[in-house]
Amino acid sequence: MGCGVMAVINQGGNSSAETFGFTRYLLEELKTRGQQGCGITMYDDSGLQRYRGLGLPKEVFAPTVIENSAFRGKVGIGHTRYKTKGKNSPANAHPVRVSKNGLTLDLTMNGEISEHHLWRDELERKGVDFYGSGNDTSTIGGILLQECCEKKDPLEALESTYNKIFGYGGFTLIGLYKDPKRENDCMFYARDGIRPLSRCEFSSDQEDFIAFASETAPFENLGGKNITEVNAGEIGVYNIGSGEFETKRMDRSNPPCFFEYVYEMRPDSLAMGKPLNYLRQALGGMLKLEHPAVPNAIIVGLPNSGLSYGGGYGATDRNIFMKNPTQEFLRSFMFDQPELRKEKARNGLSVIGEVRDRPVIMVDDSIVRNTVGPVAAEKLRKKGASEVHIRVGSPPIIGPCGSGIDTHMEDLIVTALKFDPRKVAENHEAFEKKLAEHSGFDSVGYLSNEGAKKICGNCCYGCVKGIYPYHFEGLEKTPFSSEADIG
């Protein structure tokens, strides 16, 4: 799942409503990463207070809920959910909870682990209570809790869990652990590298805090200092009693997800030390080198995710399209039902600029299910555009994701058009022509895999090349190999 994970630590060790307030703020800021459910767990001396539900943060944590609850704590963790394979049920909303012998662990995850059933039955036989959740996150929580029972030291338990699940997908974990003796009570995190995680320090009028979040964009409004990306392969434990951090770099790690850079992350978040907006503009510039503009064309980025690419490509007019101001910001990509995606696209975009008798080049970040582009092209033609072309700032999505992005083969446009995905990865031209005919475009131009790598460097390119750095039956049964070509 391309979800949002977060944590807030009160460095003064005080149990406060402020800690909850900042956790709730991060939840709202990361709703772009998950719209189907959300939740928060707060740690205080009385235990773990958890509240979660289906819907957006403003719905789950409505004012009446907050007013009637005493949410406070020394540490808070939170999650915005965007499911990939598990059911969208209250039991699967995060944080998920597992317990055994008086030990309790609440866990959030951004990512996905395949074949988690390999451990599930054994954990249930050993007495782990999953509280009705059947997703991969709860299984990982069970593995970690069992390791805590056997190893006692939380960092050792986290290290062992990391090694067990590494190579079966991608993950960023944030959780809270509480034992009856309280000596090992902790907040912990682990990042293999595919999904993002950053941290910062900030202060209120009375307290000092440390925050972790999937993206850096929310840190600015907190007055965040010392903003750093958590290293790939890093695990860490914050002992709530002592206030001390203990971290470790694991021997194995994974490269970052290319699709995070292309679409998932907010343009005002940092990647490789720079705002994503700069990287996406660079991809747009590379796209223009590979697919030059049509003469006399109006060039426009498709809002919202195509705007940065349009800027890099050389957008001539940002006022061609207008987003419907009455619609709340929700990403159509994250809707399960095709009819809802189409409705969102059709109702969310209007042509307000003058395009009559002019060719128009739309620039977008990616085409996964091909929902927005054809709708925009139809509206441009109704306004009199003589030609409608589309340029795409990433290579064709030709394969599913096994590490947390909802791209399944049956949903992809490459499948709908009955193309061999591996051949499309090698050469786009025939696919581009067919897609243009199918969608009402005069032409289609995708960025090449080579162009993408020149800008983004070493990434997981599984969805555009069909080769993964982890065990995953993507385009075919591909045995896991640490030597896989990921770039």
ZALUM-963735 format. One record per residue (C-alpha): residue in three letters; chain; y, z, x. Coordinates in steps of 0.02 Angstrom, whole numbers. Layout:
N
  rest  kette       v       w       u
   ALA      A       Y       Z       X
...
END
This chain:
487
  rest  kette       v       w       u
   MET      A       0       0       0
   GLY      A     175     -43      61
   CYS      A     235     129       8
   GLY      A     371     247      65
   VAL      A     328     411     151
   MET      A     447     549     202
   ALA      A     465     729     258
   VAL      A     608     852     277
   ILE      A     595    1007     387
   ASN      A     717    1152     376
   GLN      A     732    1203     559
   GLY      A     798    1374     513
   GLY      A     633    1413     430
   ASN      A     719    1455     267
   SER      A     648    1413      97
   SER      A     791    1324      11
   ALA      A     833    1209    -133
   GLU      A     925    1102      -5
   THR      A     760    1052      74
   PHE      A     700     988     -94
   GLY      A     866     900    -126
   PHE      A     856     802      36
   THR      A     673     757       4
   ARG      A     721     697    -170
   TYR      A     861     593     -93
   LEU      A     740     506      26
   LEU      A     625     473    -122
   GLU      A     764     380    -212
   GLU      A     815     283     -56
   LEU      A     636     223     -25
   LYS      A     600     164    -202
   THR      A     615     -14    -134
   ARG      A     445      17     -54
   GLY      A     357      78    -211
   GLN      A     400      73    -395
   GLN      A     240     128    -482
   GLY      A     237     314    -447
   CYS      A     309     451    -339
   GLY      A     290     633    -296
   ILE      A     346     779    -188
   THR      A     257     931    -116
   MET      A     361    1080     -58
   TYR      A     295    1214      60
   ASP      A     351    1394      40
   ASP      A     268    1562      70
   SER      A     186    1561    -101
   GLY      A      93    1398     -69
   LEU      A     110    1211     -96
   GLN      A     214    1160    -247
   ARG      A     171     982    -299
   TYR      A     250     873    -432
   ARG      A     210     688    -456
   GLY      A     198     556    -589
   LEU      A     204     372    -634
   GLY      A     371     282    -628
   LEU      A     530     279    -525
   PRO      A     601     437    -445
   LYS      A     738     452    -577
   GLU      A     603     450    -712
   VAL      A     478     568    -630
   PHE      A     613     687    -567
   ALA      A     727     676    -718
   PRO      A     868     804    -730
   THR      A     772     905    -859
   VAL      A     623     918    -741
   ILE      A     731     978    -597
   GLU      A     828    1100    -705
   ASN      A     670    1181    -773
   SER      A     583    1196    -603
   ALA      A     617    1304    -451
   PHE      A     591    1169    -321
   ARG      A     627    1244    -151
   GLY      A     539    1262      16
   LYS      A     541    1263     205
   VAL      A     464    1088     216
   GLY      A     452     947      91
   ILE      A     351     785      93
   GLY      A     368     640     -27
   HIS      A     299     469     -73
   THR      A     345     314    -173
   ARG      A     189     219    -224
   TYR      A     150      34    -228
   LYS      A     -35      15    -256
   THR      A    -141    -122    -180
   LYS      A    -319     -89    -240
   GLY      A    -328      84    -318
   LYS      A    -290     117    -501
   ASN      A    -111     157    -550
   SER      A    -158     325    -625
   PRO      A     -79     499    -616
   ALA      A    -230     559    -516
   ASN      A    -195     429    -381
   ALA      A      -9     464    -367
   HIS      A      42     543    -202
   PRO      A      42     670    -128
   VAL      A    -146     679    -158
   ARG      A    -228     849    -142
   VAL      A    -394     903     -67
   SER      A    -460    1078     -43
   LYS      A    -608    1176      22
   ASN      A    -643    1360      55
   GLY      A    -465    1412      18
   LEU      A    -390    1276     130
   THR      A    -271    1153      45
   LEU      A    -204     988     109
   ASP      A     -79     872      25
   LEU      A     -68     697      98
   THR      A      39     541      81
   MET      A       0     372     158
   ASN      A      84     206     185
   GLY      A     -53      81     222
   GLU      A    -233      50     176
   ILE      A    -404      95     245
   SER      A    -554     -11     196
   GLU      A    -731      54     180
   HIS      A    -673     232     150
   HIS      A    -828     253      42
   LEU      A    -925     271     205
   TRP      A    -866     452     215
   ARG      A    -842     495      32
   ASP      A   -1016     549     -21
   GLU      A   -1041     660     131
   LEU      A    -874     746     103
   GLU      A    -918     781     -78
   ARG      A   -1086     853     -25
   LYS      A    -994     967      96
   GLY      A    -889    1036     -45
   VAL      A    -722     946     -30
   ASP      A    -629     944    -196
   PHE      A    -534     781    -225
   TYR      A    -452     832    -390
   GLY      A    -502     671    -477
   SER      A    -425     550    -351
   GLY      A    -536     410    -290
   ASN      A    -418     316    -175
   ASP      A    -425     294      14
   THR      A    -287     421      43
   SER      A    -388     560     -36
   THR      A    -538     513      70
   ILE      A    -432     523     228
   GLY      A    -369     691     168
   GLY      A    -549     747     146
   ILE      A    -595     690     322
   LEU      A    -447     785     395
   LEU      A    -482     941     293
   GLN      A    -664     943     347
   GLU      A    -608     923     528
   CYS      A    -489    1071     504
   CYS      A    -636    1174     440
   GLU      A    -739    1130     594
   LYS      A    -609    1121     732
   LYS      A    -481    1249     669
   ASP      A    -340    1175     774
   PRO      A    -240    1052     665
   LEU      A    -192     935     808
   GLU      A    -373     919     864
   ALA      A    -424     887     684
   LEU      A    -289     754     666
   GLU      A    -343     671     828
   SER      A    -524     663     770
   THR      A    -473     593     600
   TYR      A    -363     460     682
   ASN      A    -509     402     789
   LYS      A    -626     393     639
   ILE      A    -514     285     530
   PHE      A    -432     179     665
   GLY      A    -486      -3     656
   TYR      A    -516      -3     467
   GLY      A    -339     -52     418
   GLY      A    -166      18     453
   PHE      A     -87     185     413
   THR      A      59     301     424
   LEU      A      14     476     364
   ILE      A     124     625     322
   GLY      A      51     785     251
   LEU      A      56     973     228
   TYR      A     -86    1092     269
   LYS      A    -103    1274     215
   ASP      A    -238    1400     256
   PRO      A    -256    1578     187
   LYS      A    -211    1658     354
   ARG      A     -53    1549     368
   GLU      A     -65    1542     558
   ASN      A    -105    1355     555
   ASP      A       9    1306     411
   CYS      A      91    1143     463
   MET      A     171     976     425
   PHE      A      85     833     515
   TYR      A     103     646     539
   ALA      A       5     502     615
   ARG      A      52     320     643
   ASP      A     -66     186     706
   GLY      A      79      62     722
   ILE      A      61     -65     582
   ARG      A     165      30     454
   PRO      A     336      97     508
   LEU      A     395     277     532
   SER      A     556     347     605
   ARG      A     636     517     625
   CYS      A     810     592     640
   GLU      A     903     756     648
   PHE      A    1043     803     528
   SER      A    1139     954     467
   SER      A    1212    1021     306
   ASP      A    1349    1152     296
   GLN      A    1221    1290     320
   GLU      A    1060    1221     393
   ASP      A     988    1102     524
   PHE      A     851     981     473
   ILE      A     728     854     542
   ALA      A     681     706     432
   PHE      A     542     577     441
   ALA      A     544     419     336
   SER      A     465     247     328
   GLU      A     637     170     357
   THR      A     797     221     445
   ALA      A     920     158     313
   PRO      A     928     325     218
   PHE      A     970     420     378
   GLU      A    1147     352     386
   ASN      A    1205     442     228
   LEU      A    1127     602     295
   GLY      A    1233     589     453
   GLY      A    1073     566     551
   LYS      A    1076     589     740
   ASN      A     948     547     873
   ILE      A     866     415     762
   THR      A     704     360     844
   GLU      A     550     261     794
   VAL      A     389     359     800
   ASN      A     279     277     931
   ALA      A     129     174     881
   GLY      A     -23     283     910
   GLU      A      75     445     896
   ILE      A      14     599     804
   GLY      A     111     760     781
   VAL      A      98     934     706
   TYR      A     243    1048     660
   ASN      A     186    1229     650
   ILE      A     286    1303     508
   GLY      A     265    1482     568
   SER      A     321    1455     748
   GLY      A     438    1309     717
   GLU      A     359    1214     862
   PHE      A     308    1031     872
   GLU      A     154     969     963
   THR      A     129     782     984
   LYS      A       4     666    1068
   ARG      A      -8     478    1105
   MET      A    -178     409    1061
   ASP      A    -268     283    1171
   ARG      A    -276     152    1034
   SER      A    -135      83     926
   ASN      A     -90     -72     827
   PRO      A      60    -191     828
   PRO      A     187    -187     685
   CYS      A     164    -287     526
   PHE      A     256    -454     527
   PHE      A     280    -447     338
   GLU      A     371    -280     355
   TYR      A     502    -370     460
   VAL      A     507    -523     347
   TYR      A     518    -440     176
   GLU      A     460    -262     150
   MET      A     591    -163     246
   ARG      A     772    -149     192
   PRO      A     893    -261     290
   ASP      A     996    -109     341
   SER      A     846     -22     420
   LEU      A     816     -32     607
   ALA      A     675    -128     690
   MET      A     661    -146     877
   GLY      A     823     -47     888
   LYS      A     926    -169     784
   PRO      A     961    -190     597
   LEU      A     831    -299     511
   ASN      A     975    -408     452
   TYR      A    1000    -472     630
   LEU      A     816    -513     652
   ARG      A     810    -605     486
   GLN      A     966    -703     530
   ALA      A     879    -753     692
   LEU      A     728    -812     592
   GLY      A     847    -914     483
   GLY      A     925    -991     638
   MET      A     753   -1038     706
   LEU      A     710   -1111     536
   LYS      A     863   -1224     543
   LEU      A     812   -1287     715
   GLU      A     640   -1334     647
   HIS      A     702   -1400     478
   PRO      A     883   -1462     491
   ALA      A     994   -1463     337
   VAL      A    1007   -1611     219
   PRO      A    1177   -1699     238
   ASN      A    1316   -1636     124
   ALA      A    1204   -1498      56
   ILE      A    1257   -1333     -18
   ILE      A    1158   -1201      77
   VAL      A    1126   -1035      -8
   GLY      A    1012    -887      23
   LEU      A     906    -836    -126
   PRO      A     958    -661    -178
   ASN      A     921    -533    -126
   SER      A     790    -550      10
   GLY      A     841    -725      63
   LEU      A    1024    -686      97
   SER      A    1001    -638     280
   TYR      A     897    -794     312
   GLY      A    1029    -900     226
   GLY      A    1161    -826     340
   GLY      A    1060    -874     493
   TYR      A    1025   -1048     425
   GLY      A    1210   -1077     395
   ALA      A    1241   -1037     212
   THR      A    1396   -1127     149
   ASP      A    1418   -1032     -14
   ARG      A    1358    -857     -62
   ASN      A    1423    -878    -240
   ILE      A    1298   -1001    -312
   PHE      A    1178    -871    -382
   MET      A    1217    -707    -468
   LYS      A    1094    -567    -497
   ASN      A    1093    -499    -673
   PRO      A    1204    -343    -663
   THR      A    1116    -262    -811
   GLN      A     946    -264    -726
   GLU      A     896    -117    -619
   PHE      A     843    -168    -443
   LEU      A     655    -192    -454
   ARG      A     558    -310    -341
   SER      A     464    -443    -440
   PHE      A     337    -452    -297
   MET      A     278    -277    -345
   PHE      A     238    -317    -527
   ASP      A      51    -337    -559
   GLN      A      60    -455    -708
   PRO      A     112    -637    -676
   GLU      A     207    -646    -841
   LEU      A     312    -495    -793
   ARG      A     352    -572    -624
   LYS      A     409    -733    -708
   GLU      A     512    -639    -837
   LYS      A     595    -537    -700
   ALA      A     638    -695    -603
   ARG      A     700    -791    -756
   ASN      A     809    -650    -823
   GLY      A     869    -588    -656
   LEU      A     954    -743    -586
   SER      A    1097    -854    -647
   VAL      A    1184   -1005    -570
   ILE      A    1372    -976    -570
   GLY      A    1430   -1096    -434
   GLU      A    1474   -1280    -447
   VAL      A    1324   -1385    -392
   ARG      A    1343   -1543    -496
   ASP      A    1295   -1702    -401
   ARG      A    1263   -1604    -241
   PRO      A    1100   -1571    -148
   VAL      A    1060   -1386    -134
   ILE      A     955   -1300       0
   MET      A     888   -1131     -52
   VAL      A     836   -1017      92
   ASP      A     709    -880      58
   ASP      A     612    -753     160
   SER      A     436    -800     104
   ILE      A     333    -876     -36
   VAL      A     184    -771     -89
   ARG      A     149    -809    -272
   ASN      A     287    -940    -293
   THR      A     377    -853    -435
   VAL      A     564    -856    -396
   GLY      A     587   -1025    -311
   PRO      A     533   -1139    -456
   VAL      A     638   -1038    -580
   ALA      A     791   -1054    -468
   ALA      A     761   -1241    -442
   GLU      A     749   -1270    -629
   LYS      A     913   -1179    -659
   LEU      A    1000   -1278    -521
   ARG      A     943   -1444    -595
   LYS      A    1006   -1392    -767
   LYS      A    1176   -1363    -686
   GLY      A    1173   -1540    -616
   ALA      A    1110   -1522    -437
   SER      A    1057   -1693    -372
   GLU      A     922   -1622    -258
   VAL      A     843   -1451    -233
   HIS      A     760   -1409     -68
   ILE      A     686   -1244      -9
   ARG      A     674   -1178     169
   VAL      A     567   -1026     206
   GLY      A     601    -905     350
   SER      A     417    -866     381
   PRO      A     255    -965     393
   PRO      A     148    -991     237
   ILE      A      56    -836     177
   ILE      A    -124    -896     191
   GLY      A    -226    -736     193
   PRO      A    -242    -565     112
   CYS      A    -186    -403     192
   GLY      A    -303    -260     232
   SER      A    -171    -137     289
   GLY      A     -63    -105     137
   ILE      A      25    -261      69
   ASP      A     -28    -328    -101
   THR      A     -76    -505     -51
   HIS      A    -244    -553    -124
   MET      A    -319    -727    -101
   GLU      A    -331    -761    -288
   ASP      A    -143    -734    -308
   LEU      A     -81    -841    -164
   ILE      A      -1   -1010    -193
   VAL      A    -110   -1083     -55
   THR      A    -261   -1039    -164
   ALA      A    -182   -1107    -322
   LEU      A    -153   -1275    -236
   LYS      A    -333   -1274    -169
   PHE      A    -291   -1289      16
   ASP      A    -400   -1228     159
   PRO      A    -296   -1081     223
   ARG      A    -347   -1103     405
   LYS      A    -292   -1284     404
   VAL      A    -125   -1233     328
   ALA      A    -103   -1105     467
   GLU      A    -129   -1244     595
   ASN      A     -16   -1373     511
   HIS      A      99   -1349     360
   GLU      A     151   -1528     321
   ALA      A      24   -1578     188
   PHE      A      41   -1408     105
   GLU      A     231   -1421     104
   LYS      A     224   -1591      17
   LYS      A     101   -1530    -114
   LEU      A     202   -1372    -146
   ALA      A     360   -1475    -171
   GLU      A     273   -1585    -301
   HIS      A     198   -1433    -388
   SER      A     357   -1330    -396
   GLY      A     496   -1454    -429
   PHE      A     571   -1454    -254
   ASP      A     628   -1612    -165
   SER      A     560   -1541      -3
   VAL      A     489   -1381      71
   GLY      A     508   -1323     250
   TYR      A     420   -1170     321
   LEU      A     453   -1084     486
   SER      A     312   -1115     610
   ASN      A     199    -979     678
   GLU      A     269   -1017     850
   GLY      A     447    -996     787
   ALA      A     404    -831     705
   LYS      A     328    -763     864
   LYS      A     479    -814     968
   ILE      A     587    -701     860
   CYS      A     470    -559     812
   GLY      A     357    -549     964
   ASN      A     193    -453     960
   CYS      A     150    -417     778
   CYS      A       3    -417     660
   TYR      A      10    -596     592
   GLY      A    -149    -581     487
   CYS      A     -70    -644     326
   VAL      A      -4    -804     408
   LYS      A    -140    -837     538
   GLY      A    -296    -760     460
   ILE      A    -334    -660     618
   TYR      A    -324    -471     607
   PRO      A    -318    -330     737
   TYR      A    -433    -224     628
   HIS      A    -600    -242     539
   PHE      A    -565    -340     380
   GLU      A    -656    -472     280
   GLY      A    -503    -580     256
   LEU      A    -530    -769     255
   GLU      A    -710    -741     307
   LYS      A    -818    -600     372
   THR      A    -726    -565     533
   PRO      A    -801    -426     640
   PHE      A    -672    -304     707
   SER      A    -622    -342     884
   SER      A    -491    -252     986
   GLU      A    -475    -416    1082
   ALA      A    -421    -514     927
   ASP      A    -276    -633     948
   ILE      A    -140    -543     852
   GLY      A       9    -638     916
END
